[in-house]
Amino acid sequence: MKRIALISDTHNHLDPKIFKYLDECDEIWHAGDIGTSKVSDELEKIKPLRAVYGNIDGQDIRKEFPKYLNFKCEELHVLITHIGGYPGKYAPDVRAMLHATPPKLFICGHSHILKVMFDKKFNLLHMNPGACGNHGFHKIKTLLRFTVDKDLVKDLEVIELGLK
């Protein structure tokens, strides 16, 4: 089993309140718009980091992290990208990937809207952790935390860090 903290859209800001939630996890997953390598470096000091770059990320982040992460955590096939859409409204490149090799968990960021929903068409769980940075239209900073047990997502928590 692995405990995962899922964040996105930090936009170069790490709220000090986030650290107590990250400490209890085995890995941190970041769905893009990191900001600068200062943020990713800080996260990597805490726990292993899996991340993708987002549309605001510069070359330092793009050299370190890919546009897509396609991997297995335990026995769970995971796909992460920054701009991905959601069930019924996936981005064209994501839709093609879902048809070719559908994951069991699809994660994206970008919208700053926390969303967790099951996609019956692709038989996958879609997650967007919202945004935990200070930039954007969201009012409350959020992240998700969950456990991967073999090929299952369990013990999902929505965590609110407060107003931005």
N, C-alpha and C positions, 0 to 999 in steps of 0.2 A: 504494500500500500504506500501511496505517496500523497502527501498533503500539498496542495497547490494554492498559491496566491496569484490571482489573475488581475492585472492592472492594464490601463491604457491611458493615452493622452495626458502624460505628465507635463508635457510642454515645458521641460526644464525646471520643474518644481517638484520636490518631494516633501509633502506635508509631514512634519515630525510625528504626527499621530499614527502614520502608517507603519512605523517600525515594529510596534508591538504585535501587529497582525502578521508581519512577514517572518518574525522570529519563530513562530509556531509552525512554519511550513518547511517542506523539503526543497521546493523549487519555487522560483518566481517566474511567471510568464508575462511578458509585456507585449501588447498588441499594437505597438507603434505610436508615433509622435512622442518619442522619448525626449527630444530637445537637444541635449549635448551629451557627449561621452561622460561628462561629470556625473550625470544621473545614472547611466548604466554602470559606471565604475562603482558608484556608491551601492547600488543594488547588488552587484557581484561580490562585494565585501560581506554581504549578509548571507546570501544563499546562491546556489547555482541559478543562472539566469538564461532563459530562452526568450529571444525577442525578435521582432521584425521591425523594419524601418517603416515610418509613416510619411505622409506627404510633406510635413514641415521639417523633416529631418535632413540635415546637411550631409556632406560627403563623409565626415568622420563616422557618423552612425551607419551610413549606407555601406561603407567599407567593412564594418564590423558585423552587421546583421543583414540577413536576406529580406527580400520582399515577401517570400512565403516560407513557412516552416511546415514540413510534412514529416511527421515522426510518430513513433510509438512510445507511449508512457505506460509502463506495465504491459498490458495487452490491448490498450485502447489506441486506435488510430486517430491522430489529431492533425488538423490543418489550421494554421494561424496565418492571417494576413491583416493588414490595416484596413484597407477599403474593400469590404466584401459584400455588403448588403445583408439581407436577412431572408428567411423563407418567403418564397414567392417573388422576391425582388433582389436576387443576387446579381452582383456585377458579372458581366459577360465572361471574363477570364475565370472567375470563381465557379460559375455555373458549368463551364467546360470541365474544370477539375473535378467537380462533384459528380458529373456524369461518368468521367473516366475512372476515377477511383474514389468513391465516396468515403469520407472518414466517418467515424462515429461521433466525433466532437469537432464542430467547426467554430472557430473563434475569430472575431474581428473587433476593431475599435472604430475610430473616426467619427461616428455620429454623436458621441458624448451622451448617448441615451442607453442606460442600462437595460438590457433585454436578455431574457433566457426563455427559449421556446423550442419545442420539438417540431422538427420538420418531417412530416409523415411521408412526403414524396421521396426524400433521400434517406429516410430512416436514420436521422442524426439529431443530435442536440446542438442547438446554436446558442452561443453566448457572446454577449458584448458587455464588458464590465463597466461601461460608462466612462467617466473621466475622473482622474484623481489629481489633476493639476488645477491651476488657477485660471488658465486661459480658456475661453469658449463660453458658450451660452448656458451651460449647465449651472444650476444653482448649488447643488450638493455634490461634493466629491465622493465617489463610490469606488469600490472594488469588490471582487468576488473571491471566495475561498471555498475549496472543495477537496474531496478525497477521490483519488483514482484507485480503485480496488479491482485488479485484473482488467476487465473491459467495461467496468461500470463507473459512473460518476455518482458519488454519494456525499451526503452531509454538506450540501450546498448552503453557503451563507452569503447574504448580501450585507456588506458592511458600509455604513455611511460614516465618512470622516468629518462631516459637518459642512457648513457653508463655505464657499470659496472666498 
